[in-house]
Every structure is written in C-alpha cells, then in structure tokens.
Amino acid sequence: MLNVCAVASLEAYAKQVEKLVTQWPRCWGLIYTADDSARAERLEKTRRKLTIEAAQNRQIPRDWDPARPWSCVFMQLAADMEFWAERVHHPAAAWTAAGGRGAPTVAAEAAVLEVIQKALSTEHETPGPQAESRKTQANRDRRQARKRRWAADREELARHRSTTASGSGKGS
C-alpha cells in the first residue's frame, strides 16, 4: 500500500460506520451521506485544525505526526460524536419517530428547504398595499421624467427651427 494511513485508524473509522449501521439499520442513506461528507469535507477540516493547533503549541493528540497526519485525523473523525450525532443520530431518531415515512433528512437541510419554499411561495403572492404605492410612485416618476424630456426636446426643436428660419432669409 501507499503507507499513508495506519490500518488501525481505518479500522476504527470502519467500526464507527458499522456501529451506526447496526444502530440505525433502516437509515443507511443518512449514514452514507454522513460518511461521504466526513471523508470529503470533515477530514481536511480536521487536518487543518490539528496542523494549526500544533503550530500554535496547543494541546494535540499524542498520535499526531505532521508527516503522516491521516492516521490521527481518521481516529479523530471516528471519535467525533458531535458530527455523527448531527449527521446521523438526530435525523435518524426524528425520522424513526415520524414513522419512518419519506426520506430522512438532516435538520440543516430541512431548514434550508423550508426557507427556500417560503421564499418561493412569497414570490408568487400578490403585492401588499405598500408595494402597490411604491409601484404607482415609480410609475408617476417615470411619467414626469418622460414629460420633462419631451418638453426639452420641443424647446430644442423650436430653437433649431428659429435659427434655421432666420438664417435662410439672408441668401444662404
């Protein structure tokens, strides 16, 4: 192998995922998405955090090795119960309590979907009286600006005609 990560770290991570599958057998979709985001996003964030803490001489895990950080990072990720609770335990418990109907979702995703649906529903509503008054005021302002432009154009045309009419009588 490439000797990038210790086998023990990978086994600890695999046991964490296996424990979740055993605990929530019907929520494999949540476990999969949590595992995927853990490996895609959380690993690098944890590595960066540990690198910064080591550079600032803060307390770091004793198995931290800057040359081979991934063993320590996988162990930290496997032990990160806050992450697994947010991504698997809470949504799985809520989904199971709701009777296991529909697709289980993470609370943050549900909140975002709710905000988007509210925004879409308010977009299609009729505007209130305040919006109507702003709209009529804007229309009134546009009409007045158009009248001023027309008046300015008429004045300019009249000046132009008067200068050309006076100039043509002198044999030009």
C-alpha positions as CSV (number, residue, x, y, z in Angstrom):
1,M,0.0,0.0,0.0
2,L,0.9,3.7,0.0
3,N,1.5,3.8,3.7
4,V,-0.5,7.0,4.0
5,C,-2.6,5.9,7.0
6,A,-2.4,3.3,9.6
7,V,-4.7,0.3,9.2
8,A,-5.8,0.7,12.9
9,S,-7.2,4.2,12.1
10,L,-9.1,3.0,9.1
11,E,-10.5,0.1,11.1
12,A,-11.6,2.4,13.9
13,Y,-13.4,4.6,11.3
14,A,-15.0,1.5,9.7
15,K,-16.1,0.3,13.1
16,Q,-17.8,3.7,13.8
17,V,-19.7,3.4,10.5
18,E,-20.6,-0.2,11.2
19,K,-21.8,0.8,14.6
20,L,-24.1,3.4,13.0
21,V,-25.4,0.8,10.6
22,T,-26.1,-1.6,13.4
23,Q,-27.8,1.1,15.5
24,W,-29.9,2.6,12.6
25,P,-30.3,-0.2,10.0
26,R,-33.1,1.5,8.1
27,C,-31.2,4.8,7.8
28,W,-28.4,3.7,5.6
29,G,-29.0,6.7,3.3
30,L,-28.2,9.1,6.2
31,I,-25.2,7.0,7.2
32,Y,-23.9,7.0,3.6
33,T,-24.3,10.8,3.2
34,A,-22.6,11.4,6.6
35,D,-19.7,9.1,5.7
36,D,-19.3,10.7,2.3
37,S,-19.3,14.3,3.7
38,A,-17.0,13.2,6.5
39,R,-14.4,11.9,4.1
40,A,-14.9,14.7,1.5
41,E,-15.1,17.7,3.9
42,R,-14.5,16.8,7.5
43,L,-11.2,15.0,7.1
44,E,-9.4,18.0,5.6
45,K,-11.0,20.4,8.1
46,T,-9.8,18.2,11.0
47,R,-6.3,18.0,9.5
48,R,-6.1,21.8,9.1
49,K,-7.3,22.3,12.7
50,L,-4.7,19.9,14.1
51,T,-2.0,21.5,12.0
52,I,-2.9,25.0,13.3
53,E,-3.0,23.8,16.9
54,A,0.4,22.1,16.5
55,A,1.9,25.3,15.0
56,Q,0.5,27.3,17.9
57,N,1.9,24.8,20.5
58,R,-1.6,23.9,21.7
59,Q,-2.6,20.5,23.0
60,I,-2.8,18.0,20.2
61,P,-3.4,14.2,20.2
62,R,-0.3,12.3,21.1
63,D,-0.5,10.2,17.8
64,W,-0.3,13.4,15.7
65,D,2.5,13.2,13.1
66,P,2.8,16.2,10.7
67,A,4.5,13.9,8.1
68,R,1.6,11.3,8.3
69,P,-1.4,13.2,9.6
70,W,-4.2,11.0,8.2
71,S,-3.9,8.2,10.9
72,C,-4.6,10.8,13.6
73,V,-7.3,12.5,11.5
74,F,-9.2,9.3,10.9
75,M,-9.1,8.5,14.6
76,Q,-10.3,12.0,15.5
77,L,-13.1,11.7,12.9
78,A,-14.2,8.3,14.2
79,A,-14.4,9.8,17.8
80,D,-16.2,13.0,16.7
81,M,-19.5,12.2,18.3
82,E,-20.9,15.7,17.7
83,F,-20.5,15.3,14.0
84,W,-22.1,11.8,13.9
85,A,-24.9,13.0,16.2
86,E,-25.7,16.0,14.0
87,R,-25.5,14.0,10.7
88,V,-26.9,10.6,11.7
89,H,-28.3,10.2,15.3
90,H,-30.7,13.2,15.4
91,P,-32.1,12.9,11.9
92,A,-32.4,9.1,12.2
93,A,-34.2,9.4,15.6
94,A,-36.6,12.1,14.1
95,W,-37.3,10.0,11.0
96,T,-38.0,6.9,13.1
97,A,-40.2,8.9,15.5
98,A,-42.2,10.2,12.5
99,G,-43.0,6.6,11.5
100,G,-40.1,6.1,9.0
101,R,-42.0,7.7,6.1
102,G,-40.4,9.8,3.4
103,A,-36.7,10.4,3.0
104,P,-34.7,11.0,6.2
105,T,-33.1,14.5,6.1
106,V,-30.6,16.3,8.1
107,A,-32.0,19.1,10.2
108,A,-29.9,21.7,8.5
109,E,-31.1,20.5,5.1
110,A,-34.7,20.6,6.2
111,A,-34.3,24.2,7.5
112,V,-32.8,25.3,4.2
113,L,-35.6,23.7,2.2
114,E,-38.2,25.4,4.4
115,V,-36.6,28.8,3.8
116,I,-36.5,28.2,0.1
117,Q,-40.1,27.1,-0.1
118,K,-41.2,30.1,1.9
119,A,-39.3,32.4,-0.4
120,L,-40.8,30.8,-3.5
121,S,-44.3,31.0,-2.0
122,T,-44.0,34.7,-1.1
123,E,-42.6,35.4,-4.6
124,H,-45.9,34.3,-6.2
125,E,-48.2,36.2,-3.7
126,T,-49.9,39.5,-4.7
127,P,-48.1,42.6,-3.5
128,G,-49.3,44.4,-0.5
129,P,-50.6,48.0,-0.3
130,Q,-47.2,49.3,0.5
131,A,-45.7,47.6,-2.6
132,E,-48.5,49.0,-4.7
133,S,-47.9,52.6,-3.5
134,R,-44.2,52.3,-4.3
135,K,-45.1,50.9,-7.7
136,T,-47.5,53.8,-8.5
137,Q,-45.0,56.3,-7.3
138,A,-42.3,54.8,-9.5
139,N,-44.7,54.9,-12.5
140,R,-45.6,58.6,-11.7
141,D,-41.9,59.5,-11.5
142,R,-41.3,57.8,-14.9
143,R,-44.2,59.7,-16.5
144,Q,-42.9,63.1,-15.1
145,A,-39.4,62.4,-16.4
146,R,-40.8,61.5,-19.8
147,K,-42.8,64.8,-19.9
148,R,-39.7,66.8,-19.0
149,R,-37.7,65.0,-21.8
150,W,-40.5,65.8,-24.3
151,A,-40.7,69.4,-23.2
152,A,-36.9,69.8,-23.5
153,D,-37.0,68.1,-27.0
154,R,-39.8,70.5,-28.1
155,E,-37.9,73.5,-26.9
156,E,-34.7,72.4,-28.7
157,L,-36.7,71.8,-31.9
158,A,-38.2,75.3,-31.7
159,R,-34.8,76.9,-31.2
160,H,-33.4,74.9,-34.1
161,R,-36.3,75.9,-36.4
162,S,-36.0,79.6,-35.4
163,T,-32.2,79.7,-36.1
164,T,-32.6,77.9,-39.5
165,A,-35.6,80.2,-40.5
166,S,-33.7,83.3,-39.7
167,G,-30.6,82.1,-41.4
168,S,-32.4,81.1,-44.6
169,G,-33.7,84.6,-45.4
170,K,-30.1,86.0,-45.9
171,G,-29.4,84.1,-49.0
172,S,-27.8,81.1,-47.6
